[in-house]
Every structure is written in C-alpha cells, then in structure tokens.
Amino acid sequence: MNLRACVIPLFVLLLSYPVAAQSRMANDLPLPKVFKAACTAGTRTLTGVPGKAYWQNRADYVIRAKLIPEQRLVTGIEHIRYRNASPNELAEIVFHLDQDLYRKGNARDMAVAPEDVTDGVKIESISVETPGHAVEKMERAGTCMTVTLDHPLKPGTSIEFRVEWKVLIPAHTDLRMGMKEAGVFVVGQWYPRV
C-alpha cells in the first residue's frame, strides 16, 4: 500500500478531531441562561463572538471643561448624542458618575480620606435638546444616575442631552482622581458619561 495513501487520511482525521471535540464540548457544557438567550437571539455565537443580530449603542461627546487649580475644581458643560441601535425602546438612560465614589453616603470598598468625602458630582442641570423628549426624573444610586425619559427612545433614533456639572478634586485620596501635590492633579473619569 502506498504510504501517501495512508498518511493523508490519517492527517485529515487528526485535524478534524479538535473541531469535533469542541463542538461536542459546546453542546455538553452547561451554559448560563443569559448566554443561551443571546445565542438564540443571534447576538452571540457559541464561541462568544458577536452574532448576526449583534448591535451596540453609541454615545458621542462634545465637552467644554475647565480646571480651577486653586479651588481643586473641575467644571464642565457637555452635549451627549446617544444613539439607540438596539431593537428595544429605551425608557431610561444610565449615566455613570465615577467621581460619586467620593459622595457622602455611598458604599465603597476602597479607603477614602474623611476630608475627601464630598457631594460627589454636582449636576447643575440636565436637559434633553431633542424635540419630543424631556427628562421625567433622575435617580442616583452608587456611581450611577438613571434618567427616565417622558417618552421612550425608539430603536434607530438618537437623543441629545446637555449636562452642566462640577466636581471637587480630592486633596488626600487619588482613586480615579486626586491631587498628588500642589498644582499636580490626576484627573481621570471626570465627566458624566453614558
């Protein structure tokens, strides 16, 4: 028998084994319900990569901010254009206020100097600049602020927010933001974001 005739089928068989084993493993492994639902909906595949029905919302920012060193203060006005690419109507938009880590009463698992505990991110104003929408209410919990809209944001549409805010830079703690020494600031995660 020709050696080549034996080696080639054996080589093909060995190459196909990992693919067949992975396929069997994917069917045998217990998967979280939420992951199975995503696979069924087509937003994920069994390998974890995005599926054909995958979508991702988008936020674009225009920010005008000012650092006032002598007051350890950052102030800003931002315009956020948020696009709902999901197939769902959105009644709420969640903003992340990372500097609320320093807000009085918030739970935290990191040590913060008592003199650095503040009011967190002070939202001076928030409004919707898109006709047909308005802010119905705002609720804050932890480092999140949930904005409920008076009318849900339809799939495939956008909304624009105008947010005016300020935040005090901590003097003794530099988690996410802080003052290293007089005139030297670490300023990260400093603006409200969606």
Phi, psi and omega in degrees: 000142182291130180299321180297321180295333179272322185289318184298310178298324178295318179297315179298318179298316180294322179292327182280342182301312180299323180294314180295321180294318179296319180297315178297318181297318181299326179280334183270334184286140174288132181246143176301146181304319183295325178289318177300318180298320179295321178294317179297320180286346180086008178275344176222160172248170180299337178279350179097348180283158179303141178269185183294335181261014181295143177218161178212125176289164185221143175230131176243139186239140166236116187238131172245113185230158180221135173259125178249091189304317184294339178255358186053047188234138171244127177239155180196158171232129180227150174245125181242122174258116184248126182251126177271100179267359181283166176276004185252152169283142180247115179271340182228146173237130182259126176259142177258121179247078187303327181285357172290358169306327182268001185287137178306134176086348180282140175288142177211148178253020178233147180286131177234130178302134182307324180288350178265354176287124187228198173274005181071213179282120179269110177275107180287320177197152173217133180215162176257129181259008179264123180303142178091359179226151175208162175282123177273315177200162177231139175227138179246138176211124182061235179254022179241148174233118180264123178255118177267130180271151178289334174225136181299149175278119184288153176302140177079006180246169182237160176222147179240128178253149170240123182234129174246130188210168172208155180212138179274133179279126180299143182268335188239348181237137179234056172268116181071328182197146177175177179251122180282316176199174183308121177084358180243114186241144169256116184234096179233153179048053192259353184237150175298132181225156181262000000 
